[in-house]
Amino acid sequence: MKKNIAIIMGGYSSEVNISLVSGNVVYKHLDKEKYNAFRVHILKDKWVALDDNDKEYKINKNDFSFVLANETITFSCVFNAIHGAPGENGMLLGYLELLNIPHTSAPFYQMALTFNKRDCLSVVKEYGIKTAISVYLNKGDVIDTDAIIEKVGLPCFIKPNNAGSSYGISKAYNKEEILKGIDVAYKEDNSILIESFLNGTEVSVGVIEYKNEIKVLPITEIVSENDFFDYEAKYEGKSQEITPARISSKEKSRVEVVAKKVYKALNMSGFSRSEYIFVDGEPHFLEMNTVPGMTEESILPQQAKAAGISLKELFDNSIEMTLR
């Protein structure tokens, strides 16, 4: 008997539209011979399941079911395609775990930890992973730009602590730009981090569980036309994403070892895509995305393709690993 799979998409953050695109790609490529796939929109104003004709059916939040043609549909597994809150920050996954509904992401605590850039960096540093130097601020804190510059130097990056898709990130070259960047970041989150600029080759490394093993996918080099890999570079074609990356075999093996170590240290499962910058041949960890983009153009699907894994195989494996 075919299993019912909910592909959750949308969310409550700035990334809602990107998530809807990712979710629809998963829906398109999921093996329909094997699964009954339903798109489920998790939005601020409604939770609804869609049928093939895009007709909406209200989700019962008591058990995450819905009624279709007088039949109550429940789910064997939830495929998480929500970038940002409440899918990538663990909130919704805690709810699914309370209902004993398996999902394709890591457990809710791991998701919350990796979504919080500050806490994630604190953990990986304990494992000897190199990172940028950072300063953390909460809304309302006194801003001492001289002290910030003394610690992280110029230029530096200002980032919201909990936000994805490069929303709210800016690069500052002077005090005025730091203050402006802090205002921009606070629009996305109440806590922010200011990081030293790492000058080197940036790579994106996908690590997944594939056929019961932790697998590092072919590495992607990021070459942004803009000053850094911002939203425009990420989604509007203002960057080159080169897979496999043009790095030496020594750098490749070094970042693969580090990426696997980070995945294990953070007790991850399911999908992950992390950004690293090489400084003097050493990979420095920037952040981890646990619900990476799943469009045909997105980095992780590109990496899977380079590894000879089709989207159908990638998504099927994710459900298999969840239900094993």
N, C-alpha and C positions, 0 to 999 in steps of 0.2 A: 504494500500500500504506500502511495506517495506521501511524503511528509509535508506538512504545511510550514512554509518559511515566511516570516515577516521581514521585509527589508525596510528598516526604519531610516527615515531621511528627513531633512528640514532642520529642526532645532530652533533655539531661541537666540542665537548670536548673529553677528554680522555675516556669518558664513552660510546662512540658510539657503541661498540660491545655488551656491557651489555644491552643497550637500544634496540638493534635489537632483542636480545633474549626475553626481556620483551614484546616487541610489538608483536612478533610472538605467545607468549603464550596468549596474549589478543585475537589475531586473531583466534587462535585455539578454545578458549572457548566461544567466543561471540555467542549468540543465532542466528544461521543462518536462523531459521524459521522467526525471527522477524526483522533482519537487513541484508542489503547488506553491508558486511564489506570489506573494501579495505585497504591494507597495503600501507602506504605512507612513502617513505624514504626521510627524510630531511637531506641532506648531503651538505658539503661545495661546492662540485662541481656539484651537481644536486638535483633537487626536482622531484621525480618520483612516480607515483602510479604503483602498481604491480597487474597483474591479477592472477588467480589461477595457471597459469603456469610460474609465475615469469617474464612474459614479462613486460617491462617497458614502461610507458606512461608519457610524460612530463607534469608536473603541470603548468598550466597557473597562474602565480603569481598575475595577476590582479584581479582574483576572486576565486582563489584556486579551480579551476575545471580542468578536463582533458577530452579528447575525446577518447571514446571506441566504436569501431564499428560504427563510424559516429554519435554517440550520445554524447552530452556534459553531463558529470557526475558532479553534484554539491553535496554538503554534508549538511545534516541536523545537524550533530554534529561531533566534532573532539575528539577522545579519545587520550589524551596526554600520550605517553609512552617515552618521551625524557628526559633522565636523564642529568642534566647539561644544557649548552647553546645549542640552544636558547629556549628550552622548559621549563626548570625548573627555568630559571632566568626571565621569563615573556616576553622576547623579541618577540617571535613568537605569544604569546597570545595577545599582543597588536595589532599585525597585524590582527589576527582573529577577535578581538573585533571591529576593524575598518570596517571589512567586514560583521559584524553582524552574524558571524558563532559561535554558541554556542560550548563551549569546556568543558571537564570534570574537569579542574583544577580551582583553585581560580582565581579571576581577576588578570590581569598582575601586578598591583602594589604590591599586597600581595605576589605574587610569587617572584618578584624582592626583596622585603624586606626580606623574609625568606631565600632567596638564599645568601644574604649578611650577613654572620655570625655576623659581628660587629654590623650592624644596627638592626638585629633581637634581639640580646642580649640587646641592649640599650632599645628597646621597652618593652621586657618582664620584665626587671628589674623595670620599672616604675609601674608594677602591683604587685610588691612585690615577684616576682618569684626568688628563689635563683639560682645563677650561680657561675661558677668558677671566680677567679680574673683574669683579662686580661690586656695585654699591646698590643697596636696596632701599626703597622709600615707600612709606605708606602715606595716603592722602592726609594732609594736615601736618606732616613732618616739616621741620625747618629745612629749607634748601640752602646748603652752603656750597655754591658752585666752585669756590677755590679748593675746598676739601675734596670735592668730587674729581676735579681735574688732577689734583695731586695724586689721587689713588688710581684712577683709570687712564689718565692721559687724554690727549686729543689726536685725531677725532675719536668720538665714542658713540655707542649706540644706546638709544633709550627705547625700552620695550615695555608694553604692558605685561604683567606677570602671567595673567590667564587670558590669552587670546591667540587665535591662529591666523593663518593665511597672510601673515605680515601686516595685519591691521594695527594701526597706531604706532608703528615703529618709525623712528627717524634717526638720522645720522647727524651728529653735531660737530662743528669745527671750532666753536667759540662759546663763551658764556651765554650770550643771547640765544643761540640756537639750542643750548641745553635747556634753558627755561621754556622755550617754545615747545621743544620735544617733550618735556615733562607734561605740559598742558595737553598735548595731543594724546599721550599715552594714558593720562588719567581719564580721558573720555571713554576708554575701553575698559579700564580696571582701576580699582582703588589702591592697588599695590603695583609698583613698577620696579624694573631693574635697569641700571646703567652699566654698560659693559665696555671694557677696553676693546679697541679695534684690533682685530687679528689680521695681519696682512699676509695673505697666502692663497693657495688654491682651495676653493670651497667644493666640497663633495657632499652628495646625498646618498645615504647607505640604507637600503631596505633590508630588514631582517624579519623573517617570518618563520613560523613552524610549517614545514612542508614534509608531508609523509613521515611524521613522527620525529623529524630532526630539525634542529635550529639551522636555518639556511640563510647565508648572506647572499643577496642577489647581486648581479653585476652593478658596479658603482657608477653613479652619474656625476659628471663634473658640471658645476653651475657657472656660467659666464654671463653676468648681467650687463645689459647695455646701460642700465641706470647705475646710480652710485652704489647701490647694493641690491640684494635679491628681495625687492619690495613687492607689494601686491601687483603692480603693473608688470613687473618683470615676471612674476609667478604666473599670472593669468591672462595677460594681454600681449604675450609674445615678445616682451622686451628682454628676453634672455635666450641664451643657447643652453640647451641641456644635452650634454654629450655623454652617451652611454656606448661602450665603456669609457670611463674617465681616462684622460691622458696623463696618467701618473705612473711612476716607476713600479716595477714588480715589488720592490721593497716597501714602498708606500702603500701599495695595494694590500699586501699581506699584513702590514702593521694596522691599517684601519679595519681590516676584516677581524683581526684578533680583538681589537678594542670594541668594535661594534657588537660582537658576540658577547664579550665580557659585560658590556653595559646592559644588553638584553637580559642576561642571566642575573646580574646584580639587582636590576629593577624588578625581577621576578615576572617578566613579561610573558604574554602568550598572544597568539593572533598576530595582526599586522603591526609593523612599526617602520618608520622612516626617520632616520636621524641625520642631522647636519653636522659636518665636521669641517674645520679649516686646518690645513697643514701649515705649521710654522716650523721652519728648519727640519722638515721631514717628519715632524711629530703631529699626529692628528689631535686637534683640540675639539672637544665635544661642545656643541652649541645648545641643541635642544632635541627632543624626540616628539614626533607626531604619531599618535596611536590610532588615529583614523585618517590615514593619508588619502589624498584625492584618488578617486577610482575611475576618472574619465579615461577614454582611450588615450588622451594626450598626457595624462598625469604621469609623474615620475615613476611611481612604483609599478604601475602596469607596463611602462616602457622597459623597466628593469626585468620584469617577469618575462616579457617578450624576448629580451636579449638572452634570457636563460632557457628559452625554448618552452616557456609555460604560457599557455593561452589563457585568456580571461576566464573562459569556461572552467578550465582546470584550476586556476587560482581561486575562484570563488567556491567551486565544489570542494576543494581541499580544505578551505576555511570552515565549511560546515562539517565535513568529515572529522576534522581535528576537534571540533566542538562537541560532536556527538559520540566520539569514541568511548 
